[in-house]
Amino acid sequence: MKVVLAIVCVLLIGYGCGKKESITSEKVEKGKAQLDSLKEIAFELQYNDPMASDSLAGVIHTLSENLSYTNGVAEAWFLKSSVQQQLGNYDSAILLAEKSLAIFTETGDKPGIARCYNDLGINYDFKAYYDKAIANYLKSLKLFEELKDTRGQANAYNNIGLIHQNQSNYREAANNYRKALDISVQYHHEDSRLNTLNNMGSNYVELKNYDSALQCFKVVLEGDLKSGNKSYISYSYNNVGEAYLGLREYDKALVNLNKSKELKEELGNRRATANTLKNLGHLYLETKEYSTAEKYLQEAFEVSVELDLPEIKKSCLELLHQLSVATGKYKEALDYYKQAEEVKYAISYDKKNAEISELEKEFVLEKAANDLETSVQKGKVSRMMVIIYGTVSMLLLAVLGIVWYSLRQKQKTNRLLITYQQQLEEKNRLLEEKNIEINRQKKEVETALAARSRFLSFMSHEIRTPLNGITGLVDLLQTMPMAEGQDEFISALKQSSDNLMLLLNNVLDLSRLETGKVDLEEIGVDVNKILRDQLLLYKGSALLRETEVDVFVGEDVPEKLQGDPYRLAQIISNLINNAIKFTKGGKVSVRCTLVQRHNDTAKLLFEVVDTGIGIPEDQLKNILQPFAQAESYTTRKYGGTGLGLTIINRLLALMNSQLQISSKLGEGSRFYFELTMPVYRAPLIAEQGVPKTPQDAGLEGLKVLVVEDNTTNILLFTRILAGWKTEYDVADNGYKALEFVEQKEYDIILMDLHLPKISGYETAEKIKHGTTANRTTPILAITAADTSEVNNHPLRSNLNHVMYKPVLYKELMANIKKLTRREI
């Protein structure tokens, strides 16, 4: 741009003194040469900066008039016409090109005349006035042949091919493109070669041969990128995107169409932008993103109406019709269909009417010229009159034929519209009936789901409570001395209770996941501890299967992360259980490694690898479906419901991850997934009401209030607390608990949440907001309730920590020590 301004300044200085002194012929010739150089720069600018090119054209026009340089004035008008064409203002472009043509014709400048005819053809082509377009192209081709201008000939054949393509005469279009390509290659006209390949690609698109189209468009895009012509690059990105759209490679299509849209908007080319917006709307319609599709199609339609772009307008209406049908808006679909038919008919009528009128015009002019010459030579005026009358009669017949054809087409269209409307009305009636039935079924399903949720919640509590007693007492037994052989029975009992708990969790979690009722925690996660705990949990079952299990955690894995430790443990537990189940006398490896560390987040890779029976390749795609196992006999032989992997994958989806599986039959399997987790900086346990001074090591002398109504669990907790040499009281309901806290100060309160008379939530609320010393005492809730039920309860904040039944002996000890600040 600085170069352009510098040249303009030189010219203005050179010609600005024209009013004070005469301009010599030498100065005129020098000025013409400089103006021609300036013209070349302006033509280059029109693609990347149209407005600067237009301003420069104005300067050329003014300076040319000062020099009485007629061809310079014509070039200025031609340049302004090209700019308006780039901006999509075709009516303005036609008027300016005709001004240029008139001057070039007056001066007899054949190259200028040929260029004007060619550009007029392009503008008429864009406006779908194909008769006028091809007439101008043929005139330009004739002149280019006379001038032996091979580049001009190639461009003319190209443009004539476009006319045939627009009239669906694809074979004739291909013939003209081939002529243009042969000339371009023979005479090394790279720009013409690229234009031809671009048009051949669009012809392939019309024929739905998208692979061939894409090959052409990629070559053109590569050439345009080398040239740096932003206007051409914007068109090429659009064309490549349209080809990918035809191939249904939607991601690649979207990338290219968005690049095209950005460039066209930067250049202010609204006509071209309308076409890309239409293509984006088509893409989102194909991918069923209907709201986005409607936005782009409506925007493209508005531009097509404003700029009078009938072909784009028709395409937008047809796509909006498809969109309305897809979204069930049948009334709108009918309106769009009618509008599309009207535009299509108008285009068809304009083409036919224009073709007939042009042919008749040529026929009448030629015939009248011949007859006039004959009448002058022979003096037979009467014969000339007969010819004139005959010509007029033919014109009248032609007009009547056109009117009759128009009426017939309109009647045919109306009949089709009436039929289509009747079909839509019938579809609407059927849809209304279907909607009534769907609503009825929906209410039945909602009722059933609500009943199922209530049942599952009830079953969760009723099964977990006695199961807590079983697992707790088993844990307690394992701390006691036993006779020879008894430890084997206890281990088997422990394994059975753990398997029962895993099965219960899986069934309940699958139900919650299906109804979207699972919420993830955002608390501290110790990955190393979770993996080590799971190793200990499955140590017994691994021994029974004669299988070695090892755990590896990378040294660079952060010590604490933020997430849901319970759900992560559930995922790892299911994977280890699954691996041990299908591995006999082999090895199971559990690994966690750091993939990437970025600021305060870490991406981790979790893997569970086994040397078990493996999974057949044809079964891998079904392995994540509920209740699915590779073969039906594996359920009987190895046990399990086939729910574990399904639940893992759905939990990982909530964590923005996905379970990956690789396996080879007879050699083993690898289950792995990646998780991106924030590095956790807060304490793992809530500190509400926790004493700030650390206590002595151990739990001896700790004052504990147990609030529990189940006799088995009371037995369990009292035996555990007695073994730890604590001082404890037991309240079997909330009111008794409130009496105890009035009389005595405790170090910790173990609170069941489902209690008779008043719930554990309400009891904790009264304690925390009371006036006794126990309002700062930490409350450890121990419940068989569902995690989502607890987390969503309005009184959840009164609980310092929650443990879910069944409670492990070591976990209970660890949480009590943390909450009371005893050393662990």
C-alpha positions in Angstrom: 0.0 0.0 0.0 2.9 2.4 0.7 4.2 1.7 -2.8 0.9 2.6 -4.3 0.6 5.9 -2.3 4.2 6.8 -3.4 3.3 6.3 -7.1 0.2 8.3 -6.7 2.1 11.2 -5.1 4.6 11.2 -8.0 1.9 11.3 -10.5 0.0 14.1 -8.7 3.2 16.1 -8.5 3.9 15.4 -12.2 0.4 16.4 -13.4 -0.7 18.8 -10.7 0.9 21.8 -12.4 -1.1 21.2 -15.6 -3.2 24.3 -15.0 -0.1 26.6 -14.9 1.9 25.4 -17.9 1.2 23.4 -21.0 1.9 19.7 -21.1 4.5 18.7 -23.7 4.0 15.6 -25.8 7.1 14.1 -24.1 5.4 14.5 -20.7 2.2 13.1 -22.1 3.9 9.9 -23.2 5.8 9.6 -20.0 2.5 10.1 -18.0 0.8 7.4 -20.1 3.5 5.0 -19.3 3.3 5.8 -15.6 -0.5 5.4 -15.7 -0.2 2.0 -17.3 2.1 0.9 -14.5 -0.3 2.3 -11.9 -3.1 0.4 -13.6 -1.2 -2.9 -13.2 -0.8 -2.3 -9.5 -4.5 -1.4 -9.2 -5.5 -4.7 -10.8 -3.3 -6.6 -8.4 -4.9 -4.8 -5.5 -8.5 -5.6 -6.4 -8.3 -9.1 -5.0 -6.7 -8.4 -1.7 -7.8 -4.8 -1.1 -10.8 -3.9 -3.4 -11.5 -0.5 -1.8 -7.9 0.6 -2.3 -8.1 -0.6 -5.9 -11.3 1.4 -6.4 -9.7 4.5 -5.0 -6.7 4.1 -7.2 -9.0 3.7 -10.3 -10.5 7.1 -9.4 -7.0 8.6 -9.4 -6.3 7.0 -12.8 -9.5 8.3 -14.2 -8.8 11.9 -13.1 -5.2 11.9 -14.3 -6.2 10.3 -17.6 -8.7 13.1 -18.3 -6.1 15.7 -17.5 -3.8 14.1 -20.1 -6.7 13.6 -22.6 -5.7 9.9 -22.4 -9.0 8.3 -23.6 -7.8 4.7 -23.2 -6.7 5.5 -19.7 -10.3 6.7 -18.9 -11.6 3.4 -20.3 -9.2 1.4 -18.3 -10.3 3.3 -15.1 -13.9 2.4 -15.8 -13.0 -1.2 -16.5 -11.0 -1.4 -13.3 -13.9 0.0 -11.3 -16.2 -2.6 -12.9 -13.8 -5.4 -11.8 -13.8 -4.1 -8.2 -17.6 -4.1 -8.1 -17.6 -7.6 -9.5 -15.3 -8.7 -6.7 -17.7 -7.1 -4.2 -20.7 -8.9 -5.8 -22.4 -5.7 -7.0 -23.1 -7.0 -10.5 -25.5 -4.3 -11.7 -22.9 -1.6 -11.0 -20.2 -3.7 -12.6 -22.3 -4.1 -15.8 -22.9 -0.3 -16.1 -19.2 0.5 -15.6 -18.1 -2.2 -18.0 -20.5 -0.8 -20.7 -18.9 2.6 -20.2 -15.5 1.2 -20.7 -16.7 -0.8 -23.8 -18.1 2.3 -25.4 -14.8 4.2 -25.1 -12.7 1.2 -26.3 -15.1 0.8 -29.3 -14.8 4.4 -30.1 -10.9 4.2 -30.1 -10.9 0.8 -31.9 -9.0 -0.9 -29.0 -9.7 -4.6 -29.8 -8.0 -6.0 -26.7 -10.0 -3.6 -24.5 -13.2 -4.5 -26.3 -12.5 -8.2 -25.9 -11.9 -7.8 -22.1 -15.1 -5.8 -21.7 -17.2 -8.5 -23.5 -15.6 -11.2 -21.3 -16.3 -9.3 -18.0 -19.8 -8.4 -19.1 -20.4 -12.2 -19.7 -19.1 -12.9 -16.2 -21.5 -10.4 -14.6 -24.5 -11.6 -16.6 -23.5 -15.2 -15.7 -23.6 -14.4 -11.9 -27.0 -12.9 -12.4 -28.2 -16.0 -14.2 -28.8 -14.1 -17.5 -27.2 -16.9 -19.5 -28.3 -15.7 -22.9 -26.6 -12.3 -22.5 -23.6 -14.0 -20.8 -22.9 -16.5 -23.6 -23.5 -13.8 -26.3 -20.7 -11.7 -24.7 -18.4 -14.7 -24.3 -18.7 -15.6 -27.9 -17.9 -12.0 -29.0 -14.8 -12.0 -26.8 -13.7 -15.4 -28.1 -13.9 -14.2 -31.7 -11.8 -11.1 -30.9 -9.3 -13.1 -28.9 -8.8 -15.5 -31.8 -8.3 -12.6 -34.2 -5.7 -11.1 -31.8 -4.1 -14.6 -31.3 -4.5 -13.9 -27.5 -4.2 -17.5 -26.2 -4.8 -16.6 -22.6 -8.0 -14.7 -23.6 -9.1 -17.8 -25.6 -8.6 -20.1 -22.7 -10.6 -17.8 -20.4 -13.5 -17.5 -23.0 -13.7 -21.3 -23.3 -13.7 -21.5 -19.6 -16.6 -19.1 -19.2 -18.6 -20.7 -22.0 -18.2 -24.0 -20.2 -19.6 -22.4 -17.1 -22.7 -21.4 -19.0 -23.3 -25.0 -20.2 -22.7 -26.2 -16.6 -25.3 -23.8 -15.2 -27.8 -25.1 -17.8 -27.0 -28.7 -16.6 -25.3 -29.5 -19.9 -22.3 -31.1 -18.2 -20.8 -32.9 -21.2 -20.6 -29.8 -23.3 -19.2 -27.9 -20.3 -16.5 -30.6 -20.0 -15.6 -30.2 -23.7 -15.1 -26.4 -23.3 -13.0 -26.9 -20.1 -10.9 -29.4 -22.0 -10.2 -26.9 -24.8 -9.3 -24.2 -22.2 -7.0 -26.6 -20.3 -5.2 -27.7 -23.5 -4.5 -24.1 -24.5 -3.4 -23.2 -20.9 -1.0 -26.1 -20.7 0.4 -25.6 -24.3 1.1 -21.9 -23.8 2.0 -22.1 -20.0 -0.8 -19.9 -18.7 -0.7 -21.0 -15.1 -3.5 -18.7 -14.0 -5.8 -20.0 -16.8 -4.9 -23.6 -16.0 -5.9 -23.1 -12.4 -9.2 -21.4 -13.4 -9.9 -24.3 -15.7 -9.2 -27.0 -13.1 -11.4 -25.0 -10.6 -14.3 -25.1 -13.1 -13.7 -28.8 -13.9 -13.9 -29.5 -10.2 -17.3 -27.6 -9.9 -18.5 -29.6 -12.9 -17.6 -32.8 -11.1 -19.5 -31.6 -8.0 -22.6 -31.2 -10.1 -22.1 -34.8 -11.3 -21.6 -35.8 -7.6 -18.1 -37.1 -8.5 -16.6 -35.6 -5.3 -13.3 -37.5 -5.4 -12.4 -36.1 -8.8 -13.7 -32.7 -7.7 -11.5 -32.8 -4.6 -8.4 -33.6 -6.7 -9.0 -30.6 -8.9 -9.7 -28.2 -6.0 -6.6 -29.3 -4.1 -4.4 -28.5 -7.0 -6.1 -25.1 -7.4 -5.8 -24.3 -3.7 -2.1 -25.1 -3.7 -1.5 -22.7 -6.7 -3.6 -20.0 -5.1 -1.7 -20.2 -1.8 1.6 -19.8 -3.8 0.2 -16.7 -5.6 -1.1 -15.2 -2.3 -4.3 -14.0 -4.0 -6.7 -13.8 -1.1 -9.8 -13.7 -3.2 -8.9 -16.9 -5.1 -7.8 -18.6 -1.9 -11.2 -17.9 -0.3 -13.0 -19.5 -3.3 -10.6 -22.5 -3.2 -11.2 -23.1 0.5 -14.9 -23.0 -0.1 -14.6 -25.5 -3.0 -12.4 -27.9 -1.1 -14.9 -27.7 1.8 -17.8 -28.4 -0.5 -16.1 -31.5 -1.9 -15.4 -32.8 1.6 -19.1 -32.1 2.4 -20.1 -34.3 -0.6 -17.8 -37.0 0.7 -19.3 -36.6 4.2 -16.0 -35.9 5.8 -17.6 -33.2 7.9 -14.6 -32.2 10.1 -12.4 -31.4 7.1 -15.3 -29.7 5.3 -15.9 -27.4 8.3 -12.2 -26.4 8.6 -12.1 -25.3 4.9 -15.5 -23.6 4.9 -14.6 -21.5 8.0 -11.3 -20.4 6.4 -13.2 -19.4 3.3 -15.8 -17.5 5.3 -13.1 -15.6 7.2 -11.3 -14.5 4.1 -14.4 -13.5 2.2 -15.6 -11.4 5.1 -12.2 -9.8 5.3 -12.4 -8.9 1.6 -16.0 -7.7 1.9 -17.2 -10.1 -0.8 -20.8 -10.6 0.3 -21.9 -12.5 -2.7 -19.2 -15.1 -2.3 -19.8 -15.2 1.5 -23.5 -16.0 0.9 -22.4 -19.2 -1.0 -20.1 -20.3 1.8 -22.8 -19.5 4.5 -25.2 -21.7 2.4 -22.6 -24.5 2.4 -22.0 -24.2 6.2 -25.8 -24.4 6.7 -25.9 -27.6 4.5 -23.0 -29.1 6.6 -24.8 -28.5 9.9 -28.0 -29.9 8.4 -26.2 -33.1 7.5 -24.7 -33.3 11.0 -28.1 -32.7 12.6 -27.1 -29.5 14.4 -30.3 -27.9 13.3 -30.2 -24.5 15.2 -26.7 -23.7 13.7 -27.9 -24.9 10.3 -30.9 -22.5 10.4 -28.7 -19.6 11.5 -26.3 -19.9 8.5 -29.1 -20.7 5.9 -31.2 -17.7 7.0 -28.2 -15.4 6.8 -27.3 -16.7 3.3 -30.9 -16.3 2.2 -31.0 -12.7 3.3 -27.9 -11.8 1.4 -29.2 -13.7 -1.7 -32.4 -11.6 -1.6 -30.5 -8.4 -1.0 -28.0 -8.9 -3.8 -30.5 -10.7 -6.2 -28.7 -14.1 -6.3 -31.4 -16.4 -7.6 -29.4 -19.7 -7.6 -28.2 -19.3 -4.0 -31.7 -18.1 -3.0 -33.1 -21.3 -4.5 -30.6 -23.6 -2.8 -31.2 -21.9 0.6 -34.9 -22.4 0.3 -34.5 -26.0 -0.6 -32.2 -26.6 2.3 -34.6 -24.7 4.7 -37.4 -26.9 3.5 -35.3 -30.1 4.3 -34.5 -28.5 7.7 -38.1 -27.8 8.5 -39.1 -31.4 7.6 -36.3 -32.8 9.8 -37.4 -30.7 12.8 -41.1 -31.5 12.3 -42.1 -27.9 11.3 -44.3 -29.0 8.4 -46.1 -25.7 7.9 -42.8 -23.9 7.5 -41.6 -26.7 5.2 -44.5 -26.1 2.9 -43.9 -22.4 2.8 -40.2 -22.9 1.9 -41.2 -25.5 -0.7 -43.5 -23.0 -2.4 -40.9 -20.3 -2.4 -38.3 -22.6 -3.8 -40.6 -23.7 -6.6 -41.4 -20.1 -7.4 -37.7 -19.1 -7.6 -36.9 -22.2 -9.6 -39.7 -21.5 -12.0 -38.6 -17.8 -12.3 -35.1 -18.9 -13.2 -36.3 -21.4 -15.7 -38.7 -19.0 -17.3 -36.1 -16.2 -17.5 -33.7 -18.6 -19.2 -36.2 -19.8 -21.7 -37.7 -16.4 -22.4 -34.2 -14.9 -22.8 -33.0 -17.6 -25.1 -36.1 -17.3 -27.3 -36.1 -13.5 -27.4 -32.4 -13.5 -28.4 -32.8 -16.1 -31.1 -35.8 -14.2 -32.5 -34.0 -10.9 -32.4 -31.1 -12.3 -34.4 -33.4 -14.0 -36.8 -35.5 -10.8 -37.4 -32.5 -8.6 -37.8 -30.8 -10.9 -40.3 -34.0 -11.5 -42.2 -35.0 -7.8 -42.3 -31.5 -6.8 -43.5 -31.6 -9.3 -46.3 -35.1 -8.4 -47.4 -34.4 -4.7 -47.2 -31.4 -5.1 -49.5 -33.5 -7.1 -52.0 -36.3 -4.6 -52.0 -33.9 -1.7 -52.6 -32.3 -3.6 -55.5 -35.5 -4.8 -57.1 -37.9 -2.2 -55.8 -40.4 -4.8 -54.5 -41.8 -3.0 -51.5 -44.8 -5.1 -51.4 -42.7 -8.2 -50.8 -40.9 -6.5 -48.0 -44.3 -5.7 -46.4 -45.3 -9.4 -46.6 -42.1 -10.4 -44.9 -42.6 -7.8 -42.2 -46.2 -9.0 -41.6 -45.0 -12.5 -41.5 -42.3 -11.7 -39.0 -44.8 -9.9 -36.8 -47.1 -12.9 -37.0 -44.3 -15.2 -35.9 -43.4 -12.9 -33.0 -47.1 -12.9 -31.9 -47.2 -16.7 -32.1 -44.0 -16.9 -30.1 -45.4 -14.6 -27.4 -48.7 -16.6 -27.3 -46.7 -19.8 -27.0 -44.7 -18.4 -24.1 -47.8 -17.2 -22.3 -49.5 -20.6 -22.8 -46.4 -22.5 -21.6 -46.2 -20.2 -18.5 -49.8 -20.8 -17.6 -49.5 -24.5 -18.0 -46.4 -24.7 -15.9 -48.1 -22.6 -13.2 -51.1 -24.8 -13.2 -48.9 -27.9 -12.9 -46.9 -26.3 -10.0 -50.2 -25.4 -8.2 -51.5 -29.0 -8.5 -48.2 -30.3 -7.1 -48.4 -27.8 -4.2 -52.0 -28.8 -3.4 -51.1 -32.5 -3.4 -48.0 -31.8 -1.2 -50.1 -29.7 1.2 -52.7 -32.5 1.5 -49.9 -35.0 2.3 -48.4 -32.6 4.9 -51.9 -32.2 6.5 -52.2 -36.0 6.7 -48.7 -36.3 8.2 -49.6 -33.6 10.8 -52.7 -35.5 11.8 -50.7 -38.8 12.2 -48.0 -36.9 14.1 -50.5 -35.4 16.5 -51.9 -38.9 17.2 -48.4 -40.2 17.7 -47.5 -37.4 20.0 -50.5 -38.1 22.2 -49.4 -41.8 22.4 -45.8 -40.8 23.1 -46.9 -38.5 25.9 -48.9 -41.2 27.4 -46.1 -43.7 27.2 -43.7 -41.0 28.6 -45.8 -40.6 31.7 -45.9 -44.3 32.2 -42.1 -44.5 31.8 -41.6 -41.6 34.2 -43.9 -43.3 36.8 -42.0 -46.5 36.4 -38.6 -44.8 36.7 -39.7 -43.0 39.8 -40.9 -46.3 41.3 -37.7 -48.0 40.4 -35.6 -45.2 41.9 -37.6 -45.4 45.2 -37.2 -49.2 45.2 -33.4 -49.0 44.5 -32.9 -46.4 47.2 -34.8 -48.6 49.6 -32.9 -51.7 48.6 -29.6 -49.9 48.8 -30.2 -49.0 52.4 -31.8 -52.3 53.4 -29.0 -54.4 51.9 -26.0 -52.3 52.8 -27.0 -52.1 56.5 -26.7 -55.9 57.2 -23.8 -56.2 54.7 -22.0 -53.6 56.8 -22.4 -55.8 59.8 -21.1 -58.8 57.9 -18.0 -57.1 56.5 -17.2 -55.2 59.6 -17.4 -58.3 61.8 -15.2 -60.2 59.3 -12.6 -57.4 59.5 -12.8 -57.6 63.3 -12.3 -61.3 63.2 -9.2 -60.9 61.1 -7.6 -58.9 63.9 -8.2 -61.7 66.4 -6.1 -64.9 66.9 -7.7 -67.9 65.2 -7.3 -71.7 65.2 -5.5 -73.3 62.3 -7.6 -73.3 59.1 -10.1 -70.7 60.3 -8.2 -67.8 58.6 -8.9 -69.5 55.3 -12.7 -69.6 56.0 -12.6 -65.9 57.1 -10.8 -64.9 53.9 -13.3 -66.7 51.8 -16.2 -65.0 53.7 -14.4 -61.6 53.3 -14.1 -62.2 49.5 -17.7 -63.2 49.2 -19.0 -60.2 51.0 -16.7 -57.9 48.9 -18.0 -59.5 45.7 -21.6 -59.0 46.9 -20.9 -55.4 47.7 -19.3 -54.8 44.2 -22.3 -56.4 42.5 -24.8 -54.3 44.5 -22.8 -51.1 43.7 -22.7 -51.9 40.0 -26.5 -52.6 39.7 -27.3 -49.4 41.6 -24.8 -47.3 39.8 -25.9 -48.4 36.4 -29.4 -47.3 37.3 -28.3 -43.9 38.5 -26.0 -43.4 35.4 -28.9 -44.2 33.1 -31.1 -41.6 34.8 -28.3 -39.0 35.0 -28.3 -38.9 38.8 -24.6 -39.5 39.4 -22.7 -36.4 40.6 -18.9 -36.4 40.9 -17.1 -35.2 44.0 -14.4 -32.6 43.8 -12.2 -33.4 46.7 -8.7 -34.7 47.4 -7.5 -37.8 45.6 -4.4 -39.8 46.6 -3.8 -42.0 43.5 -1.1 -44.0 45.1 -3.2 -44.9 48.2 -6.2 -45.8 46.0 -4.2 -48.3 43.9 -2.4 -49.8 47.0 -5.8 -50.2 48.8 -7.3 -52.0 45.8 -4.2 -54.3 45.7 -4.8 -55.2 49.4 -8.6 -55.6 48.7 -8.0 -58.2 46.0 -5.0 -59.9 47.5 -7.1 -62.9 48.7 -8.9 -63.5 45.4 -5.6 -63.2 43.5 -4.1 -66.0 45.8 -7.1 -68.2 45.1 -6.5 -67.7 41.4 -2.7 -68.2 41.8 -2.3 -64.9 40.1 0.4 -62.3 40.9 -0.8 -58.6 41.2 1.6 -55.7 41.3 1.1 -51.9 41.4 3.3 -49.2 39.9 2.8 -45.4 40.4 5.3 -43.1 38.6 7.5 -41.0 40.9 6.4 -37.9 39.0 2.7 -38.5 39.7 1.5 -35.7 42.0 0.9 -36.8 45.6 -2.6 -35.3 45.7 -5.1 -34.5 43.0 -8.6 -33.2 42.9 -11.5 -35.4 41.8 -13.8 -38.1 43.1 -11.7 -40.7 44.9 -14.7 -43.0 45.4 -15.5 -43.2 41.7 -11.8 -43.6 40.7 -11.5 -46.4 43.3 -14.7 -48.0 41.8 -13.2 -47.9 38.3 -9.9 -49.4 39.3 -11.7 -52.0 41.5 -13.8 -53.2 38.6 -10.9 -53.4 36.3 -8.7 -55.4 38.8 -11.7 -57.7 39.6 -12.3 -58.3 35.9 -8.6 -59.0 35.3 -8.2 -61.4 38.2 -11.5 -63.2 37.2 -10.2 -64.0 33.7 -6.5 -64.7 34.7 -5.5 -68.1 36.2 -1.9 -68.6 37.2 -0.8 -65.4 35.5 -0.1 -61.8 36.3 -2.1 -58.6 36.6 -0.3 -55.2 36.5 -1.8 -52.0 37.7 0.0 -48.9 36.6 -0.4 -45.1 36.8 2.1 -42.8 34.9 2.2 -39.1 34.2 1.6 -38.2 30.6 1.8 -34.5 30.8 2.0 -31.8 33.5 0.7 -28.3 32.7 0.6 -25.6 35.4 -1.9 -26.9 38.0 -3.2 -29.9 36.1 -1.8 -33.4 35.4 -2.8 -35.9 32.7 -2.4 -39.4 34.0 -2.5 -42.8 32.2 -4.1 -45.6 34.1 -3.5 -49.2 32.9 -4.6 -52.7 34.1 -2.8 -55.4 32.1 -3.4 -59.1 32.5 -2.1 -62.3 30.9 -5.5 -64.0 31.0 -7.7 -65.6 28.3 -8.0 -62.4 26.2 -11.0 -61.3 24.2 -11.9 -62.3 20.6 -11.5 -59.4 18.2 -15.1 -59.6 16.9 -16.4 -59.3 20.5 -14.4 -56.1 21.4 -17.1 -53.8 20.0 -19.8 -55.3 22.2 -17.8 -55.7 25.4 -18.9 -52.3 26.8 -22.6 -53.0 26.5 -24.6 -53.7 29.7 -24.7 -57.4 30.7 -22.3 -58.3 27.9 -19.5 -60.8 28.1 -17.4 -62.1 25.3 -19.1 -65.5 25.3 -22.2 -66.6 27.2 -20.4 -69.5 28.8 -17.9 -67.1 30.5 -20.7 -65.9 32.8 -21.1 -69.4 34.2 -17.4 -70.3 34.2 -16.0 -67.0 35.6 -19.0 -65.3 37.2 -20.1 -61.7 37.0 -23.0 -59.8 35.4 -21.2 -58.0 32.6 -22.0 -54.6 34.2 -18.5 -53.6 35.4 -17.0 -52.3 32.1 -20.2 -50.6 31.1 -20.2 -48.6 34.4 -16.5 -47.8 34.1 -17.0 -46.4 30.6 -20.0 -44.3 31.7 -18.2 -43.0 34.8 -15.2 -42.1 32.6 -17.5 -40.2 30.2 -18.5 -38.0 33.2 -14.8 -37.4 33.7 -14.3 -36.5 30.0 -12.5 -39.7 29.3 -13.1 -43.1 27.7 -12.1 -46.7 28.4 -9.7 -48.1 25.7 -9.2 -51.9 25.2 -6.6 -53.9 23.4 -6.6 -57.7 23.6 -5.3 -60.8 21.9 -7.1 -64.1 22.4 -5.0 -66.5 24.6 -2.4 -63.8 25.5 -4.3 -61.3 27.6 -5.8 -57.8 27.6 -4.9 -54.2 28.3 -7.6 -51.8 29.7 -6.4 -48.2 29.9 -7.7 -44.6 30.1 -6.4 -41.1 30.5 -7.6 -38.6 33.1 -6.8 -34.9 33.4 -7.0 -33.8 37.0 -6.2 -30.6 38.8 -3.4 -30.7 41.4 -5.1 -30.6 44.8 -3.8 -28.1 47.4 -6.5 -28.2 50.2 -6.7 -30.8 53.0 -8.5 -34.1 52.2 -10.9 -33.8 55.2 -13.2 -30.9 55.9 -12.0 -28.9 58.9 -15.4 -27.7 60.3 -15.3 -27.9 64.1 -12.0 -30.0 64.2 -9.8 -29.3 67.2 -6.7 -27.3 66.2 -4.3 -28.9 68.7 -3.1 -32.4 67.9 -3.9 -35.2 70.3 -1.6 -37.9 71.6 -0.9 -40.8 69.3 -3.5 -43.7 69.3 -7.2 -43.7 70.2 -7.0 -44.7 73.9 -9.3 -42.6 76.0 -11.0 -41.0 73.0 -14.6 -40.0 73.9 -17.0 -41.3 71.2 -20.8 -41.1 70.8 -22.3 -43.8 68.5 -25.7 -43.0 67.1 -27.0 -46.2 65.4 -30.3 -48.1 65.5 -29.2 -51.5 64.0 -28.2 -54.0 66.6 -25.6 -55.8 64.5 -23.9 -52.5 63.6 -24.0 -51.4 67.3 -22.3 -54.7 68.2 -19.7 -54.1 65.5 -18.9 -50.5 66.4 -18.8 -51.2 70.2 -16.4 -54.1 69.8 -14.1 -52.1 67.5 -14.2 -49.1 69.9 -13.6 -51.3 72.9 -10.6 -52.9 71.2 -9.2 -49.4 70.6 -9.7 -48.6 74.4 -12.0 -45.7 73.8 -14.8 -44.4 76.0 -18.1 -44.6 74.1 -21.8 -44.2 74.6 -24.6 -45.5 72.3 -27.8 -43.8 71.3 -30.3 -45.7 69.2 -32.1 -42.6 68.0 -31.6 -38.9 67.5 -33.4 -37.7 70.6 -31.2 -39.9 72.9 -28.1 -38.5 71.0 -29.2 -35.0 71.8 -29.6 -35.9 75.5 -26.0 -37.3 75.6 -24.5 -34.2 74.0 -26.3 -32.1 76.6 -24.6 -34.1 79.4 -21.2 -34.9 78.1 -18.5 -33.5 75.7 -17.2 -35.9 73.0 -14.2 -36.0 70.7 -16.1 -37.4 67.8 -19.7 -38.5 66.9 -20.4 -41.5 64.7 -23.8 -40.8 63.1 -26.1 -43.1 61.1 -28.3 -40.9 58.8 -31.4 -43.2 58.7 -32.7 -43.1 62.3 -36.1 -43.5 63.9 -38.0 -40.5 65.1 -35.6 -37.9 63.7 -33.0 -38.4 61.0 -29.2 -38.2 61.4 -29.2 -35.0 59.3 -31.6 -33.3 61.7 -29.7 -34.6 64.7 -26.4 -33.2 63.3 -28.1 -29.9 62.5 -29.3 -29.5 66.1 -25.9 -30.4 67.5 -24.0 -28.0 65.3 -26.3 -25.1 65.9 -26.8 -25.9 69.6 -25.2 -24.2 72.6 -23.2 -27.2 74.0 -19.5 -27.7 73.7 -20.2 -30.5 71.1 -21.2 -27.9 68.5 -17.5 -28.0 67.4 -17.2 -31.8 67.7 -16.6 -33.5 64.3 -19.4 -35.7 63.0 -18.5 -38.7 61.0 -21.6 -40.0 59.1 -21.8 -43.7 58.4 -24.6 -44.5 56.0 -26.1 -47.0 53.6 -27.7 -44.2 51.6 -26.8 -43.3 48.0 -24.0 -40.8 47.5 -26.1 -38.5 45.3 -28.8 -38.5 48.0 -26.3 -37.5 50.6 -24.5 -34.9 48.5 -27.8 -33.2 47.5 -29.3 -33.1 51.0 -29.8 -29.5 52.2 -28.3 -30.4 55.7 -25.2 -32.1 54.2 -22.9 -29.2 55.4 -23.4 -30.3 59.1 -21.4 -33.5 58.4 -17.6 -33.3 58.6 -17.1 -36.5 56.6 -19.3 -39.3 55.2 -18.4 -43.0 55.0 -20.6 -45.4 53.0 -21.5 -48.9 54.3 -20.0 -51.4 54.3 -17.2 -49.7 56.3 -13.7 -51.1 56.4 -12.0 -51.5 59.7 -8.8 -49.6 58.6 -10.7 -46.8 56.8 -12.8 -46.2 60.0 -9.6 -45.9 62.1 -8.0 -43.7 59.5 -10.9 -41.3 59.3 -11.4 -41.1 63.1 -7.7 -40.2 63.5 -7.8 -37.6 60.8 -10.9 -35.9 62.2 -9.6 -35.9 65.8 -6.1 -34.9 64.8 -4.6 -38.1 66.1 -1.5 -39.4 64.4 -2.1 -42.0 61.7 
